Amino acid sequence: MKKIQIRDEYITLGQFLKYAGCVSSGIEAKMVIKDELVMVNGEVETRRGKKLRTGDQIEFNGESFVID
């Protein structure tokens, strides 16, 4: 599991996917989220604006991340 450090109180799911290098653009982030390919804390998440905070776990494309 990769730890990803953020500097603010939260980061949105769409921003996170770009920040972590999972996708190359906001449009791509929107598509993978809409296609139900992203899980947050063990559940499929379809909201691009979902706020991620310290301790949240994200799974995408066989990789696992945790907000540090």
mmJSON file of the N, C-alpha and C atoms, coordinates in Angstrom:
{"data_MODEL":{"atom_site":{
"group_PDB":["ATOM","ATOM","ATOM","ATOM","ATOM","ATOM","ATOM","ATOM","ATOM","ATOM","ATOM","ATOM","ATOM","ATOM","ATOM","ATOM","ATOM","ATOM","ATOM","ATOM","ATOM","ATOM","ATOM","ATOM","ATOM","ATOM","ATOM","ATOM","ATOM","ATOM","ATOM","ATOM","ATOM","ATOM","ATOM","ATOM","ATOM","ATOM","ATOM","ATOM","ATOM","ATOM","ATOM","ATOM","ATOM","ATOM","ATOM","ATOM","ATOM","ATOM","ATOM","ATOM","ATOM","ATOM","ATOM","ATOM","ATOM","ATOM","ATOM","ATOM","ATOM","ATOM","ATOM","ATOM","ATOM","ATOM","ATOM","ATOM","ATOM","ATOM","ATOM","ATOM","ATOM","ATOM","ATOM","ATOM","ATOM","ATOM","ATOM","ATOM","ATOM","ATOM","ATOM","ATOM","ATOM","ATOM","ATOM","ATOM","ATOM","ATOM","ATOM","ATOM","ATOM","ATOM","ATOM","ATOM","ATOM","ATOM","ATOM","ATOM","ATOM","ATOM","ATOM","ATOM","ATOM","ATOM","ATOM","ATOM","ATOM","ATOM","ATOM","ATOM","ATOM","ATOM","ATOM","ATOM","ATOM","ATOM","ATOM","ATOM","ATOM","ATOM","ATOM","ATOM","ATOM","ATOM","ATOM","ATOM","ATOM","ATOM","ATOM","ATOM","ATOM","ATOM","ATOM","ATOM","ATOM","ATOM","ATOM","ATOM","ATOM","ATOM","ATOM","ATOM","ATOM","ATOM","ATOM","ATOM","ATOM","ATOM","ATOM","ATOM","ATOM","ATOM","ATOM","ATOM","ATOM","ATOM","ATOM","ATOM","ATOM","ATOM","ATOM","ATOM","ATOM","ATOM","ATOM","ATOM","ATOM","ATOM","ATOM","ATOM","ATOM","ATOM","ATOM","ATOM","ATOM","ATOM","ATOM","ATOM","ATOM","ATOM","ATOM","ATOM","ATOM","ATOM","ATOM","ATOM","ATOM","ATOM","ATOM","ATOM","ATOM","ATOM","ATOM","ATOM","ATOM","ATOM","ATOM","ATOM","ATOM","ATOM","ATOM","ATOM"],
"id":[1,2,3,4,5,6,7,8,9,10,11,12,13,14,15,16,17,18,19,20,21,22,23,24,25,26,27,28,29,30,31,32,33,34,35,36,37,38,39,40,41,42,43,44,45,46,47,48,49,50,51,52,53,54,55,56,57,58,59,60,61,62,63,64,65,66,67,68,69,70,71,72,73,74,75,76,77,78,79,80,81,82,83,84,85,86,87,88,89,90,91,92,93,94,95,96,97,98,99,100,101,102,103,104,105,106,107,108,109,110,111,112,113,114,115,116,117,118,119,120,121,122,123,124,125,126,127,128,129,130,131,132,133,134,135,136,137,138,139,140,141,142,143,144,145,146,147,148,149,150,151,152,153,154,155,156,157,158,159,160,161,162,163,164,165,166,167,168,169,170,171,172,173,174,175,176,177,178,179,180,181,182,183,184,185,186,187,188,189,190,191,192,193,194,195,196,197,198,199,200,201,202,203,204],
"type_symbol":["N","C","C","N","C","C","N","C","C","N","C","C","N","C","C","N","C","C","N","C","C","N","C","C","N","C","C","N","C","C","N","C","C","N","C","C","N","C","C","N","C","C","N","C","C","N","C","C","N","C","C","N","C","C","N","C","C","N","C","C","N","C","C","N","C","C","N","C","C","N","C","C","N","C","C","N","C","C","N","C","C","N","C","C","N","C","C","N","C","C","N","C","C","N","C","C","N","C","C","N","C","C","N","C","C","N","C","C","N","C","C","N","C","C","N","C","C","N","C","C","N","C","C","N","C","C","N","C","C","N","C","C","N","C","C","N","C","C","N","C","C","N","C","C","N","C","C","N","C","C","N","C","C","N","C","C","N","C","C","N","C","C","N","C","C","N","C","C","N","C","C","N","C","C","N","C","C","N","C","C","N","C","C","N","C","C","N","C","C","N","C","C","N","C","C","N","C","C","N","C","C","N","C","C"],
"label_atom_id":["N","CA","C","N","CA","C","N","CA","C","N","CA","C","N","CA","C","N","CA","C","N","CA","C","N","CA","C","N","CA","C","N","CA","C","N","CA","C","N","CA","C","N","CA","C","N","CA","C","N","CA","C","N","CA","C","N","CA","C","N","CA","C","N","CA","C","N","CA","C","N","CA","C","N","CA","C","N","CA","C","N","CA","C","N","CA","C","N","CA","C","N","CA","C","N","CA","C","N","CA","C","N","CA","C","N","CA","C","N","CA","C","N","CA","C","N","CA","C","N","CA","C","N","CA","C","N","CA","C","N","CA","C","N","CA","C","N","CA","C","N","CA","C","N","CA","C","N","CA","C","N","CA","C","N","CA","C","N","CA","C","N","CA","C","N","CA","C","N","CA","C","N","CA","C","N","CA","C","N","CA","C","N","CA","C","N","CA","C","N","CA","C","N","CA","C","N","CA","C","N","CA","C","N","CA","C","N","CA","C","N","CA","C","N","CA","C","N","CA","C","N","CA","C","N","CA","C","N","CA","C","N","CA","C","N","CA","C"],
"label_alt_id":[null,null,null,null,null,null,null,null,null,null,null,null,null,null,null,null,null,null,null,null,null,null,null,null,null,null,null,null,null,null,null,null,null,null,null,null,null,null,null,null,null,null,null,null,null,null,null,null,null,null,null,null,null,null,null,null,null,null,null,null,null,null,null,null,null,null,null,null,null,null,null,null,null,null,null,null,null,null,null,null,null,null,null,null,null,null,null,null,null,null,null,null,null,null,null,null,null,null,null,null,null,null,null,null,null,null,null,null,null,null,null,null,null,null,null,null,null,null,null,null,null,null,null,null,null,null,null,null,null,null,null,null,null,null,null,null,null,null,null,null,null,null,null,null,null,null,null,null,null,null,null,null,null,null,null,null,null,null,null,null,null,null,null,null,null,null,null,null,null,null,null,null,null,null,null,null,null,null,null,null,null,null,null,null,null,null,null,null,null,null,null,null,null,null,null,null,null,null,null,null,null,null,null,null],
"label_comp_id":["MET","MET","MET","LYS","LYS","LYS","LYS","LYS","LYS","ILE","ILE","ILE","GLN","GLN","GLN","ILE","ILE","ILE","ARG","ARG","ARG","ASP","ASP","ASP","GLU","GLU","GLU","TYR","TYR","TYR","ILE","ILE","ILE","THR","THR","THR","LEU","LEU","LEU","GLY","GLY","GLY","GLN","GLN","GLN","PHE","PHE","PHE","LEU","LEU","LEU","LYS","LYS","LYS","TYR","TYR","TYR","ALA","ALA","ALA","GLY","GLY","GLY","CYS","CYS","CYS","VAL","VAL","VAL","SER","SER","SER","SER","SER","SER","GLY","GLY","GLY","ILE","ILE","ILE","GLU","GLU","GLU","ALA","ALA","ALA","LYS","LYS","LYS","MET","MET","MET","VAL","VAL","VAL","ILE","ILE","ILE","LYS","LYS","LYS","ASP","ASP","ASP","GLU","GLU","GLU","LEU","LEU","LEU","VAL","VAL","VAL","MET","MET","MET","VAL","VAL","VAL","ASN","ASN","ASN","GLY","GLY","GLY","GLU","GLU","GLU","VAL","VAL","VAL","GLU","GLU","GLU","THR","THR","THR","ARG","ARG","ARG","ARG","ARG","ARG","GLY","GLY","GLY","LYS","LYS","LYS","LYS","LYS","LYS","LEU","LEU","LEU","ARG","ARG","ARG","THR","THR","THR","GLY","GLY","GLY","ASP","ASP","ASP","GLN","GLN","GLN","ILE","ILE","ILE","GLU","GLU","GLU","PHE","PHE","PHE","ASN","ASN","ASN","GLY","GLY","GLY","GLU","GLU","GLU","SER","SER","SER","PHE","PHE","PHE","VAL","VAL","VAL","ILE","ILE","ILE","ASP","ASP","ASP"],
"label_asym_id":["A","A","A","A","A","A","A","A","A","A","A","A","A","A","A","A","A","A","A","A","A","A","A","A","A","A","A","A","A","A","A","A","A","A","A","A","A","A","A","A","A","A","A","A","A","A","A","A","A","A","A","A","A","A","A","A","A","A","A","A","A","A","A","A","A","A","A","A","A","A","A","A","A","A","A","A","A","A","A","A","A","A","A","A","A","A","A","A","A","A","A","A","A","A","A","A","A","A","A","A","A","A","A","A","A","A","A","A","A","A","A","A","A","A","A","A","A","A","A","A","A","A","A","A","A","A","A","A","A","A","A","A","A","A","A","A","A","A","A","A","A","A","A","A","A","A","A","A","A","A","A","A","A","A","A","A","A","A","A","A","A","A","A","A","A","A","A","A","A","A","A","A","A","A","A","A","A","A","A","A","A","A","A","A","A","A","A","A","A","A","A","A","A","A","A","A","A","A","A","A","A","A","A","A"],
"label_entity_id":["1","1","1","1","1","1","1","1","1","1","1","1","1","1","1","1","1","1","1","1","1","1","1","1","1","1","1","1","1","1","1","1","1","1","1","1","1","1","1","1","1","1","1","1","1","1","1","1","1","1","1","1","1","1","1","1","1","1","1","1","1","1","1","1","1","1","1","1","1","1","1","1","1","1","1","1","1","1","1","1","1","1","1","1","1","1","1","1","1","1","1","1","1","1","1","1","1","1","1","1","1","1","1","1","1","1","1","1","1","1","1","1","1","1","1","1","1","1","1","1","1","1","1","1","1","1","1","1","1","1","1","1","1","1","1","1","1","1","1","1","1","1","1","1","1","1","1","1","1","1","1","1","1","1","1","1","1","1","1","1","1","1","1","1","1","1","1","1","1","1","1","1","1","1","1","1","1","1","1","1","1","1","1","1","1","1","1","1","1","1","1","1","1","1","1","1","1","1","1","1","1","1","1","1"],
"label_seq_id":[1,1,1,2,2,2,3,3,3,4,4,4,5,5,5,6,6,6,7,7,7,8,8,8,9,9,9,10,10,10,11,11,11,12,12,12,13,13,13,14,14,14,15,15,15,16,16,16,17,17,17,18,18,18,19,19,19,20,20,20,21,21,21,22,22,22,23,23,23,24,24,24,25,25,25,26,26,26,27,27,27,28,28,28,29,29,29,30,30,30,31,31,31,32,32,32,33,33,33,34,34,34,35,35,35,36,36,36,37,37,37,38,38,38,39,39,39,40,40,40,41,41,41,42,42,42,43,43,43,44,44,44,45,45,45,46,46,46,47,47,47,48,48,48,49,49,49,50,50,50,51,51,51,52,52,52,53,53,53,54,54,54,55,55,55,56,56,56,57,57,57,58,58,58,59,59,59,60,60,60,61,61,61,62,62,62,63,63,63,64,64,64,65,65,65,66,66,66,67,67,67,68,68,68],
"pdbx_PDB_ins_code":[null,null,null,null,null,null,null,null,null,null,null,null,null,null,null,null,null,null,null,null,null,null,null,null,null,null,null,null,null,null,null,null,null,null,null,null,null,null,null,null,null,null,null,null,null,null,null,null,null,null,null,null,null,null,null,null,null,null,null,null,null,null,null,null,null,null,null,null,null,null,null,null,null,null,null,null,null,null,null,null,null,null,null,null,null,null,null,null,null,null,null,null,null,null,null,null,null,null,null,null,null,null,null,null,null,null,null,null,null,null,null,null,null,null,null,null,null,null,null,null,null,null,null,null,null,null,null,null,null,null,null,null,null,null,null,null,null,null,null,null,null,null,null,null,null,null,null,null,null,null,null,null,null,null,null,null,null,null,null,null,null,null,null,null,null,null,null,null,null,null,null,null,null,null,null,null,null,null,null,null,null,null,null,null,null,null,null,null,null,null,null,null,null,null,null,null,null,null,null,null,null,null,null,null],
"Cartn_x":[0.85,0.0,0.891,0.623,1.401,0.773,1.609,1.121,1.262,0.181,0.171,-0.094,0.848,0.72,0.037,-0.917,-1.569,-1.282,-1.311,-0.954,-2.168,-3.34,-4.549,-5.375,-6.494,-7.37,-7.944,-8.215,-8.766,-8.349,-8.582,-8.384,-9.568,-10.067,-11.192,-10.677,-11.558,-11.177,-10.591,-11.21,-10.7,-9.293,-9.068,-7.747,-6.74,-7.173,-6.275,-5.766,-6.666,-6.26,-5.199,-5.326,-4.307,-3.019,-3.142,-1.994,-1.155,-1.829,-1.142,-0.605,-0.918,-0.421,-1.224,-2.416,-3.267,-3.877,-4.16,-4.722,-3.956,-4.085,-3.32,-4.129,-5.467,-6.285,-7.552,-8.187,-9.448,-10.543,-10.506,-11.502,-11.351,-10.1,-9.851,-10.308,-10.039,-10.483,-12.001,-12.684,-14.148,-14.657,-14.015,-14.455,-14.257,-13.084,-12.849,-13.727,-14.025,-14.923,-16.35,-16.776,-18.118,-18.294,-17.237,-17.29,-17.137,-17.161,-17.117,-15.848,-14.714,-13.433,-12.616,-13.149,-12.411,-13.158,-12.406,-13.001,-12.376,-13.216,-12.758,-13.234,-12.289,-12.596,-13.441,-13.084,-13.72,-15.039,-15.49,-16.749,-16.548,-17.281,-17.207,-17.658,-16.89,-17.224,-17.437,-18.578,-18.905,-18.942,-18.545,-18.552,-17.131,-16.891,-15.566,-15.185,-16.165,-15.918,-15.845,-15.887,-15.793,-14.537,-14.693,-13.553,-12.811,-11.528,-10.678,-9.863,-9.804,-9.074,-8.064,-7.235,-6.219,-6.83,-6.201,-6.661,-7.536,-8.083,-8.913,-8.056,-8.633,-7.931,-8.598,-7.766,-8.251,-7.662,-8.497,-8.027,-8.412,-7.435,-7.684,-6.672,-7.155,-6.294,-5.261,-5.696,-4.807,-3.844,-3.918,-3.037,-3.847,-3.191,-3.829,-3.058,-3.795,-3.211,-3.884,-3.179,-3.776,-3.359,-4.309,-4.025,-3.29,-2.136,-1.288,-1.324],
"Cartn_y":[-1.186,0.0,1.243,2.142,3.374,4.455,5.146,6.27,7.538,8.288,9.542,10.669,11.594,12.705,13.887,14.472,15.675,16.814,18.026,19.162,19.899,19.652,20.311,19.347,19.825,19.005,17.823,18.033,16.969,17.179,16.15,16.23,15.495,15.987,15.288,14.043,13.107,11.861,12.106,12.975,13.299,13.883,14.803,15.41,14.366,13.484,12.462,11.552,11.104,10.196,10.837,12.14,12.841,12.999,13.4,13.636,12.377,11.235,9.955,9.344,9.968,9.475,8.311,8.096,7.004,7.331,8.595,9.06,10.305,10.655,11.792,13.082,12.979,14.184,14.077,15.224,15.258,14.503,14.539,13.824,12.316,11.849,10.429,10.022,10.884,10.614,10.491,11.42,11.396,10.075,9.604,8.376,7.142,6.999,5.79,5.774,6.953,7.031,6.678,7.248,6.974,5.501,4.874,3.454,2.515,3.088,2.326,1.483,2.065,1.358,1.745,2.66,3.159,2.791,2.301,1.989,2.879,3.376,4.172,3.463,3.128,2.42,1.158,0.423,-0.858,-0.813,0.388,0.513,1.284,0.888,1.608,3.039,3.987,5.416,6.013,6.662,7.243,8.771,9.366,10.837,11.365,12.097,12.663,13.66,14.33,15.344,14.797,13.478,12.856,13.361,13.865,14.398,13.259,13.16,12.157,12.824,12.17,12.711,11.687,12.092,11.211,9.878,8.787,7.452,6.776,7.559,6.953,6.067,4.943,4.002,3.993,4.046,4.095,2.922,2.264,1.165,1.476,1.318,1.546,0.767,0.042,-0.643,-1.558,-2.251,-3.185,-2.567,-1.246,-0.566,-0.069,-0.023,0.482,1.685,2.674,3.899,4.227,4.945,5.468,6.926,7.759,9.179,9.303,9.945,10.078,11.5],
"Cartn_z":[0.0,0.0,0.0,-0.928,-1.032,-0.165,0.599,1.402,0.563,0.487,-0.258,0.732,0.797,1.733,1.06,1.758,1.25,2.221,1.705,2.567,3.116,2.533,3.004,3.855,4.351,5.196,4.416,3.129,2.288,0.838,0.027,-1.415,-2.036,-3.171,-3.801,-4.519,-4.74,-5.384,-6.772,-7.545,-8.882,-8.818,-7.892,-7.721,-7.268,-6.38,-5.867,-6.979,-7.845,-8.915,-9.815,-10.067,-10.856,-10.05,-8.801,-7.92,-7.727,-7.594,-7.359,-8.65,-9.783,-11.065,-11.635,-11.131,-11.618,-12.976,-13.196,-14.466,-14.897,-16.168,-16.674,-16.769,-16.638,-16.763,-15.919,-15.745,-15.02,-15.748,-17.069,-17.872,-17.656,-17.652,-17.423,-16.017,-15.031,-13.661,-13.62,-14.281,-14.318,-14.903,-15.977,-16.639,-15.763,-15.137,-14.331,-13.084,-12.544,-11.385,-11.82,-12.938,-13.458,-13.801,-14.283,-14.66,-13.46,-12.262,-10.998,-10.853,-11.246,-11.171,-9.942,-9.126,-7.967,-6.682,-5.704,-4.406,-3.337,-2.433,-1.296,-0.036,0.824,2.07,1.83,0.767,0.497,-0.251,-0.647,-1.367,-2.66,-3.703,-4.98,-4.751,-5.286,-5.138,-6.521,-6.715,-8.023,-8.009,-6.894,-6.801,-6.951,-8.024,-8.278,-7.188,-6.609,-5.587,-4.164,-4.007,-2.678,-1.98,-0.761,-0.008,0.683,0.401,1.03,2.117,3.262,4.41,4.912,5.852,6.424,6.852,6.441,6.804,5.766,4.819,3.774,2.875,2.46,1.587,0.218,-0.808,-2.183,-2.94,-3.739,-4.585,-6.024,-6.92,-8.339,-9.154,-10.133,-11.093,-10.422,-9.381,-8.699,-7.701,-7.538,-6.584,-5.392,-4.237,-3.014,-2.495,-2.046,-1.515,-0.19,0.664,1.89,2.022,2.429,2.633,3.961,3.914,5.091,5.624],
"occupancy":[1.0,1.0,1.0,1.0,1.0,1.0,1.0,1.0,1.0,1.0,1.0,1.0,1.0,1.0,1.0,1.0,1.0,1.0,1.0,1.0,1.0,1.0,1.0,1.0,1.0,1.0,1.0,1.0,1.0,1.0,1.0,1.0,1.0,1.0,1.0,1.0,1.0,1.0,1.0,1.0,1.0,1.0,1.0,1.0,1.0,1.0,1.0,1.0,1.0,1.0,1.0,1.0,1.0,1.0,1.0,1.0,1.0,1.0,1.0,1.0,1.0,1.0,1.0,1.0,1.0,1.0,1.0,1.0,1.0,1.0,1.0,1.0,1.0,1.0,1.0,1.0,1.0,1.0,1.0,1.0,1.0,1.0,1.0,1.0,1.0,1.0,1.0,1.0,1.0,1.0,1.0,1.0,1.0,1.0,1.0,1.0,1.0,1.0,1.0,1.0,1.0,1.0,1.0,1.0,1.0,1.0,1.0,1.0,1.0,1.0,1.0,1.0,1.0,1.0,1.0,1.0,1.0,1.0,1.0,1.0,1.0,1.0,1.0,1.0,1.0,1.0,1.0,1.0,1.0,1.0,1.0,1.0,1.0,1.0,1.0,1.0,1.0,1.0,1.0,1.0,1.0,1.0,1.0,1.0,1.0,1.0,1.0,1.0,1.0,1.0,1.0,1.0,1.0,1.0,1.0,1.0,1.0,1.0,1.0,1.0,1.0,1.0,1.0,1.0,1.0,1.0,1.0,1.0,1.0,1.0,1.0,1.0,1.0,1.0,1.0,1.0,1.0,1.0,1.0,1.0,1.0,1.0,1.0,1.0,1.0,1.0,1.0,1.0,1.0,1.0,1.0,1.0,1.0,1.0,1.0,1.0,1.0,1.0,1.0,1.0,1.0,1.0,1.0,1.0],
"B_iso_or_equiv":[0.0,0.0,0.0,0.0,0.0,0.0,0.0,0.0,0.0,0.0,0.0,0.0,0.0,0.0,0.0,0.0,0.0,0.0,0.0,0.0,0.0,0.0,0.0,0.0,0.0,0.0,0.0,0.0,0.0,0.0,0.0,0.0,0.0,0.0,0.0,0.0,0.0,0.0,0.0,0.0,0.0,0.0,0.0,0.0,0.0,0.0,0.0,0.0,0.0,0.0,0.0,0.0,0.0,0.0,0.0,0.0,0.0,0.0,0.0,0.0,0.0,0.0,0.0,0.0,0.0,0.0,0.0,0.0,0.0,0.0,0.0,0.0,0.0,0.0,0.0,0.0,0.0,0.0,0.0,0.0,0.0,0.0,0.0,0.0,0.0,0.0,0.0,0.0,0.0,0.0,0.0,0.0,0.0,0.0,0.0,0.0,0.0,0.0,0.0,0.0,0.0,0.0,0.0,0.0,0.0,0.0,0.0,0.0,0.0,0.0,0.0,0.0,0.0,0.0,0.0,0.0,0.0,0.0,0.0,0.0,0.0,0.0,0.0,0.0,0.0,0.0,0.0,0.0,0.0,0.0,0.0,0.0,0.0,0.0,0.0,0.0,0.0,0.0,0.0,0.0,0.0,0.0,0.0,0.0,0.0,0.0,0.0,0.0,0.0,0.0,0.0,0.0,0.0,0.0,0.0,0.0,0.0,0.0,0.0,0.0,0.0,0.0,0.0,0.0,0.0,0.0,0.0,0.0,0.0,0.0,0.0,0.0,0.0,0.0,0.0,0.0,0.0,0.0,0.0,0.0,0.0,0.0,0.0,0.0,0.0,0.0,0.0,0.0,0.0,0.0,0.0,0.0,0.0,0.0,0.0,0.0,0.0,0.0,0.0,0.0,0.0,0.0,0.0,0.0],
"pdbx_formal_charge":[null,null,null,null,null,null,null,null,null,null,null,null,null,null,null,null,null,null,null,null,null,null,null,null,null,null,null,null,null,null,null,null,null,null,null,null,null,null,null,null,null,null,null,null,null,null,null,null,null,null,null,null,null,null,null,null,null,null,null,null,null,null,null,null,null,null,null,null,null,null,null,null,null,null,null,null,null,null,null,null,null,null,null,null,null,null,null,null,null,null,null,null,null,null,null,null,null,null,null,null,null,null,null,null,null,null,null,null,null,null,null,null,null,null,null,null,null,null,null,null,null,null,null,null,null,null,null,null,null,null,null,null,null,null,null,null,null,null,null,null,null,null,null,null,null,null,null,null,null,null,null,null,null,null,null,null,null,null,null,null,null,null,null,null,null,null,null,null,null,null,null,null,null,null,null,null,null,null,null,null,null,null,null,null,null,null,null,null,null,null,null,null,null,null,null,null,null,null,null,null,null,null,null,null],
"auth_seq_id":[1,1,1,2,2,2,3,3,3,4,4,4,5,5,5,6,6,6,7,7,7,8,8,8,9,9,9,10,10,10,11,11,11,12,12,12,13,13,13,14,14,14,15,15,15,16,16,16,17,17,17,18,18,18,19,19,19,20,20,20,21,21,21,22,22,22,23,23,23,24,24,24,25,25,25,26,26,26,27,27,27,28,28,28,29,29,29,30,30,30,31,31,31,32,32,32,33,33,33,34,34,34,35,35,35,36,36,36,37,37,37,38,38,38,39,39,39,40,40,40,41,41,41,42,42,42,43,43,43,44,44,44,45,45,45,46,46,46,47,47,47,48,48,48,49,49,49,50,50,50,51,51,51,52,52,52,53,53,53,54,54,54,55,55,55,56,56,56,57,57,57,58,58,58,59,59,59,60,60,60,61,61,61,62,62,62,63,63,63,64,64,64,65,65,65,66,66,66,67,67,67,68,68,68],
"auth_comp_id":["MET","MET","MET","LYS","LYS","LYS","LYS","LYS","LYS","ILE","ILE","ILE","GLN","GLN","GLN","ILE","ILE","ILE","ARG","ARG","ARG","ASP","ASP","ASP","GLU","GLU","GLU","TYR","TYR","TYR","ILE","ILE","ILE","THR","THR","THR","LEU","LEU","LEU","GLY","GLY","GLY","GLN","GLN","GLN","PHE","PHE","PHE","LEU","LEU","LEU","LYS","LYS","LYS","TYR","TYR","TYR","ALA","ALA","ALA","GLY","GLY","GLY","CYS","CYS","CYS","VAL","VAL","VAL","SER","SER","SER","SER","SER","SER","GLY","GLY","GLY","ILE","ILE","ILE","GLU","GLU","GLU","ALA","ALA","ALA","LYS","LYS","LYS","MET","MET","MET","VAL","VAL","VAL","ILE","ILE","ILE","LYS","LYS","LYS","ASP","ASP","ASP","GLU","GLU","GLU","LEU","LEU","LEU","VAL","VAL","VAL","MET","MET","MET","VAL","VAL","VAL","ASN","ASN","ASN","GLY","GLY","GLY","GLU","GLU","GLU","VAL","VAL","VAL","GLU","GLU","GLU","THR","THR","THR","ARG","ARG","ARG","ARG","ARG","ARG","GLY","GLY","GLY","LYS","LYS","LYS","LYS","LYS","LYS","LEU","LEU","LEU","ARG","ARG","ARG","THR","THR","THR","GLY","GLY","GLY","ASP","ASP","ASP","GLN","GLN","GLN","ILE","ILE","ILE","GLU","GLU","GLU","PHE","PHE","PHE","ASN","ASN","ASN","GLY","GLY","GLY","GLU","GLU","GLU","SER","SER","SER","PHE","PHE","PHE","VAL","VAL","VAL","ILE","ILE","ILE","ASP","ASP","ASP"],
"auth_asym_id":["A","A","A","A","A","A","A","A","A","A","A","A","A","A","A","A","A","A","A","A","A","A","A","A","A","A","A","A","A","A","A","A","A","A","A","A","A","A","A","A","A","A","A","A","A","A","A","A","A","A","A","A","A","A","A","A","A","A","A","A","A","A","A","A","A","A","A","A","A","A","A","A","A","A","A","A","A","A","A","A","A","A","A","A","A","A","A","A","A","A","A","A","A","A","A","A","A","A","A","A","A","A","A","A","A","A","A","A","A","A","A","A","A","A","A","A","A","A","A","A","A","A","A","A","A","A","A","A","A","A","A","A","A","A","A","A","A","A","A","A","A","A","A","A","A","A","A","A","A","A","A","A","A","A","A","A","A","A","A","A","A","A","A","A","A","A","A","A","A","A","A","A","A","A","A","A","A","A","A","A","A","A","A","A","A","A","A","A","A","A","A","A","A","A","A","A","A","A","A","A","A","A","A","A"],
"auth_atom_id":["N","CA","C","N","CA","C","N","CA","C","N","CA","C","N","CA","C","N","CA","C","N","CA","C","N","CA","C","N","CA","C","N","CA","C","N","CA","C","N","CA","C","N","CA","C","N","CA","C","N","CA","C","N","CA","C","N","CA","C","N","CA","C","N","CA","C","N","CA","C","N","CA","C","N","CA","C","N","CA","C","N","CA","C","N","CA","C","N","CA","C","N","CA","C","N","CA","C","N","CA","C","N","CA","C","N","CA","C","N","CA","C","N","CA","C","N","CA","C","N","CA","C","N","CA","C","N","CA","C","N","CA","C","N","CA","C","N","CA","C","N","CA","C","N","CA","C","N","CA","C","N","CA","C","N","CA","C","N","CA","C","N","CA","C","N","CA","C","N","CA","C","N","CA","C","N","CA","C","N","CA","C","N","CA","C","N","CA","C","N","CA","C","N","CA","C","N","CA","C","N","CA","C","N","CA","C","N","CA","C","N","CA","C","N","CA","C","N","CA","C","N","CA","C","N","CA","C","N","CA","C","N","CA","C","N","CA","C"],
"pdbx_PDB_model_num":[1,1,1,1,1,1,1,1,1,1,1,1,1,1,1,1,1,1,1,1,1,1,1,1,1,1,1,1,1,1,1,1,1,1,1,1,1,1,1,1,1,1,1,1,1,1,1,1,1,1,1,1,1,1,1,1,1,1,1,1,1,1,1,1,1,1,1,1,1,1,1,1,1,1,1,1,1,1,1,1,1,1,1,1,1,1,1,1,1,1,1,1,1,1,1,1,1,1,1,1,1,1,1,1,1,1,1,1,1,1,1,1,1,1,1,1,1,1,1,1,1,1,1,1,1,1,1,1,1,1,1,1,1,1,1,1,1,1,1,1,1,1,1,1,1,1,1,1,1,1,1,1,1,1,1,1,1,1,1,1,1,1,1,1,1,1,1,1,1,1,1,1,1,1,1,1,1,1,1,1,1,1,1,1,1,1,1,1,1,1,1,1,1,1,1,1,1,1,1,1,1,1,1,1]
}}}
